[in-house]
Amino acid sequence: MEKFAISLALVASCAFGASDEAAIQSTFVTPWVQAIQSKDKAGIERTFHPAVRACMNAGGREFFDNWLDREAQSPPKGAYLILKLAPMTEPPPAFLPEDGFPYPVKPTYQVQIEFEQSAVVFHLYLAPSNGTWFEVGPCPNEKGMAFFHEQLIEGAKQKEKTARLLADLKDPLRSQLTDLLRQQQKIDAVKKYQAAAGVDLTTAVGVIDALQKSDH
């Protein structure tokens, strides 16, 4: 009887997992992909968890507007592949200072999505609300917003540096990098430029991103 009860519990657990994953794909993945590929910032915002949207309206609007602008700026193209869809087994990574960017709700699932014509893998953390799944991200408090403003200043300096380096980029290297981008080999282009220019990875990515935009 005990073995039978354990078997039933395992079956129920698998069923709930399959149900969650089907709901995630239909209520989150499909609308999120449609919104991000069409540069629909309002659509992307609708995929944020209600607790995150409440944070946006409580003083974090500038932070999230910047987030939405970046996501809509260079939308990924082509078909997408879900690399991972699984329950969270540990807290999401802290890319921002934790004391300035707490999570308003704990994410319970993670999904990794890769697009056919992009070298970027999107790592998204999700939580449900009323049967629908949404993206969960950190919400900046007063300390977080101060950090955010400091990063904006640094970003402006980095952008100016990128523009200067792009203007100095000459053939044959420029043509070689452009060819790599046209062949969808962005990572190779970044590595080639980084080695040739002797710059850090962040700067190399910025210059290649700028070159890719200038080529369109």
N, C-alpha and C positions, 0 to 999 in steps of 0.2 A: 504493500500500500504506500509506504514511504517513497519507494522508487517511482511509483506511478505519479505521486504528487509532485515530485521533483521534475519529472518529464513534462507534466502539464505546465509547470511554472516556466520551464525552458521554452516550450512552444508559445506560451503567452508572451514571453519576453521577446522572442523573435518576431511575433506578429506585430507587437507594438513598435518594434524597431522598423519593420518594413512599412508600417503605416506612417510613421514619422517621416521616413525618407521619401515616400510618395508625396506626402503633403508638402515637404520642403521643395521638391522639384516643381510641383504645380503652383504653390502659393508664393514661393520666393524666387527660385532660380529662373523660371520662365519670364516673369515680369521684370526681374532685375536685368537679365540679359537684353531684353527688348529696350529697356530704358537707357542702359549704358551705351548700347550700340547706336541709338538714335539721338544721343546727347540730350536726353530729356531729363533735365535736372529736377523738375517737379516729380517726374516718375521715379527717379532714383530716391528722392526724399521720401516718397511713399513707401519705399521698401525698408526704411528705418523703423526700428521698434518704437511704439508710442512713447515709451519712457525716454528715448533718445530725442524724439521730436519735442517733448515737453522741455527737455534741457535746452534745446535750440532756442525756444521762446523765452527761456528764463535767464538769458545773458550769454549764451554760447553761439548765437546766430552767426557772428562773424567767422568763428572757427569752422562751423559747418558749411557756410557759404564758400569758404576757401576750399574745403574738402570736395564739395560738389563741383566747383569750377575745375579742379584738377582732374576729377574723374570724367568730366564731359569734354575736356580739352582734346584728348587724343584717344577716342574710343577704339577698343579692340575690334578687329574685323574677322570675318570668317566664322566657320562653325566652332562650337565650343565642346570641350570634353570635361566631365567632372572627374577630377583625379582622386578626390577623397570626399566622402560623405559619411561622417561618423560622430557618435556622441563625444562630448568633451571629457577627457580623462584628467586634464590639468588646467589651471588658469590660462587664459590667452596671454601671449607674450606682451610684455610691457615695452612698447616702442617710445612711449612718452613717460615723463616722470609720474609715478603712481600717485604721489601726494597732490598732484595738480590735475590729474585726469582719471578720476574714479569711474567705474562702470555703474550706470544707474540700475542695471539688472544683469544678473549672471547669465552668460551665454551657456547653452546646454548642448549645442551641436556645432560642428565646424564643417565647412565645405571649401574645397580648393577647385578652382575653375581655370582652365587654360584655353586660350583661343588659338585657332589654326594659324592666324597671321599675326601673332604677337609673341614676344619672348617673355611676357609677364604672366605670372601665375597669381591669381587673386585668392587671398586667404581671407575668408569671411567667417564671422562668428555670429551664431543665430540663437534666437529664443522665440518661443511661441507666445501669441496673445490672441485669445478668442478663436483658436483653431487655425490661425494664419501664422506663418513664420516670417520673422523680420531680422534684419541685420542689427547687431548690437555693437556699439562703439563707445569709447570713453567720452565722458562729458567734462569739459574744463570748468574748474571752479575759478575763483579770483586769481589764485597762484598760477593755475594753468593758462589763463588768458594772458597773464604777464609774460609767461614763457613763450606763448604763441606769438605775441607781438615782437619779442626779441628775435624769434626765428624768421619773421617776415622781413626784418631789417637785414639779417644775414642772407636771406634768400634773394633780396634785391641786389646785394653785393655780388652774390654768386651769378645772378643773371647777367649783370654787367660784365663780369669776367668771361662768361660763356660767349657773349656777343663779341667781345674783343678777340677771343681765341678763334671763333668761327670766321671773323673777318680776315684773320691772319692765315687761315687754312688755304694752302695753294696746291695746285697740281704738281706732281702726279698723285699725291696722297689723297687730295679731295676727291678726285675721280675714282680712285680705288675704293674709298669708303662709300661713295655713292653707289658704286656697282654692288658692293656687299649688301647695302640696304635694299636695293632693287631685287636682290636674290633672297630677300627675307633672312639675311644673316646678320642681324643687328648685334648679337653678342660678339661675333667675330669682328665687326666694325669697331665696337667699343674697345676690345682688347688691342686691336691694331693701332687705334688712335692713342690709347693710353701708353703703349710701348714707344710709339714714335714721338709723342709730345712730352713724355715724362711727367704726366699729371696724375693726380689721384683718381680713383674710380668714380667718385661722385662728379668730378669735373668732366671726366671723359664721357660719362653717360649724358650729362647736360649738353655737351658739344654735339654728340651724335644725335640726340633728340632734336636739337636746333637745326642741324644739317638735314635731318629727315623732313622737318616741316618746310624748310626753304626749298626742298626739291619737289614739293607738291604744288 
